[in-house]
Amino acid sequence: MRQTCALLAVLILLAPITHAADRSDTRITRTIKQNDEQNSNAHEAVERYFEDELMKKHETVAKYYEDEARKSQEKVKELEMMLAHYEEKSYLYGKKAQDLQAHTEALVRKYKEAAKADTREAASHRQIALTLKEKNHPASKTQKLSIVESYGSTVLSK
């Protein structure tokens, strides 16, 4: 009986200590969870920032390729006018007329292919930028569709 009383007394004396340890554990756990949430939020903010920067870079590259495609189209028009001149006034160029026509036709093909490649590249970068934009700033499907349609009509009209 004495041993039971002594054991009971020890347990009674240790109860506040174990209760305090439990409270400090929950406090530590709560602090750890708060730190994890803050780190997660900070990580997401940094990730969003870099994705926004990447989106801007892809838009800049897309604009560059669009400008290059536009320049190639202008060059095609210029060369087609030159080709028409060579065909109409071939008598002015003598033996070189056919060479000039063939060379100009080859240049027209080359610049048309370059314009198509630049347009495809611009569309690819626009798509990547749009994907990044959707990830960071979700929009409705109608807004996405209108962006793609407006882009397609500007590229095709040039």
C-alpha positions in Angstrom: 0.0 0.0 0.0 2.8 2.3 0.8 4.3 1.7 -2.6 1.1 2.5 -4.3 0.7 5.7 -2.3 4.3 6.7 -3.2 3.7 5.9 -6.8 0.5 7.9 -6.8 2.3 10.8 -5.2 5.0 10.7 -7.8 2.4 10.6 -10.6 0.6 13.6 -9.1 3.8 15.6 -8.8 4.8 14.7 -12.5 1.3 15.5 -14.0 1.9 19.3 -14.3 5.3 18.7 -15.9 3.9 16.4 -18.5 1.0 18.7 -19.1 3.4 21.6 -19.6 5.5 19.5 -22.0 2.4 18.7 -24.0 1.5 22.4 -24.2 5.0 23.4 -25.3 4.9 20.6 -27.9 1.7 22.0 -29.4 3.1 25.5 -29.3 6.2 24.2 -31.1 4.1 22.3 -33.6 1.9 25.4 -34.2 5.0 27.5 -34.8 6.5 25.0 -37.2 3.2 24.9 -39.1 3.1 28.7 -39.3 6.7 28.8 -40.5 5.9 26.2 -43.2 2.9 28.2 -44.4 5.0 31.4 -44.5 7.8 29.6 -46.4 5.2 28.0 -48.8 3.6 31.4 -49.4 7.0 33.0 -50.0 8.0 30.2 -52.3 4.8 30.6 -54.3 5.3 34.4 -54.6 8.9 33.9 -55.8 7.7 31.3 -58.3 4.9 33.5 -59.5 7.4 36.4 -60.0 9.8 34.4 -62.1 7.0 32.9 -64.2 5.7 36.5 -64.8 9.2 37.5 -65.9 9.5 34.4 -68.1 6.1 35.2 -69.6 7.3 38.8 -70.4 10.4 37.4 -72.0 8.4 35.0 -74.2 6.2 37.9 -75.2 9.2 39.9 -76.2 10.7 37.1 -78.2 7.3 36.6 -79.9 7.2 40.3 -80.8 10.7 40.0 -82.3 9.7 37.1 -84.5 6.5 38.9 -85.5 8.6 41.9 -86.6 11.0 39.6 -88.5 8.0 38.0 -90.3 6.7 41.4 -91.2 10.1 42.4 -92.6 10.3 39.2 -94.6 6.8 39.9 -96.0 7.8 43.4 -97.0 10.9 42.0 -98.7 8.7 39.5 -100.6 6.5 42.3 -101.9 9.6 44.2 -103.0 11.1 41.2 -104.7 7.8 40.3 -106.4 7.7 43.8 -107.9 11.3 43.4 -109.0 10.5 40.0 -110.6 7.6 41.5 -112.4 9.9 44.2 -113.7 12.4 41.6 -114.9 9.7 39.7 -116.7 8.2 42.7 -118.4 11.5 44.4 -119.3 13.7 41.4 -119.9 15.0 42.9 -123.1 16.8 45.5 -121.0 19.0 42.9 -119.3 20.0 40.8 -122.3 21.5 37.4 -121.5 21.3 38.0 -117.7 17.5 38.4 -117.7 16.7 34.7 -117.1 19.4 34.5 -114.4 18.0 37.6 -112.7 14.4 36.2 -112.8 15.5 32.8 -111.5 17.6 34.4 -108.7 14.7 36.7 -107.7 12.2 33.8 -107.7 14.6 31.9 -105.4 14.8 34.9 -103.1 11.0 35.2 -103.0 10.7 31.5 -102.0 13.4 32.0 -99.4 11.8 35.0 -97.8 8.3 33.4 -97.8 9.7 30.4 -96.0 11.5 32.7 -93.5 8.2 34.6 -92.9 6.4 31.3 -92.3 9.1 30.0 -89.9 9.1 33.3 -88.0 5.3 33.3 -87.8 5.4 29.8 -86.4 8.1 30.7 -83.9 6.2 33.8 -82.8 3.0 31.7 -82.3 4.9 29.2 -80.3 6.3 31.8 -77.9 2.9 33.5 -77.7 1.4 30.1 -76.7 4.0 29.6 -74.0 3.4 33.1 -72.7 -0.3 32.5 -72.7 0.2 29.2 -70.8 2.3 31.0 -68.2 -0.3 33.8 -68.0 -3.1 31.3 -67.4 -1.1 29.6 -64.7 -0.6 32.8 -62.8 -3.7 34.8 -63.8 -6.5 32.4 -64.6 -9.0 33.8 -67.1 -12.2 32.6 -68.7 -12.1 30.5 -71.8 -13.8 33.2 -73.9 -11.0 35.6 -73.0 -8.4 33.1 -73.9 -10.1 32.3 -77.2 -10.4 36.0 -78.1 -6.7 36.5 -77.4 -5.8 33.6 -79.7 -8.2 34.6 -82.4 -7.1 38.2 -82.4 -3.5 37.0 -82.6 -4.2 34.6 -85.5 -6.0 37.3 -87.5 -3.2 39.8 -87.2 -0.6 37.2 -88.3 -2.7 35.9 -91.2 -3.5 39.4 -92.5 0.1 40.3 -92.8 
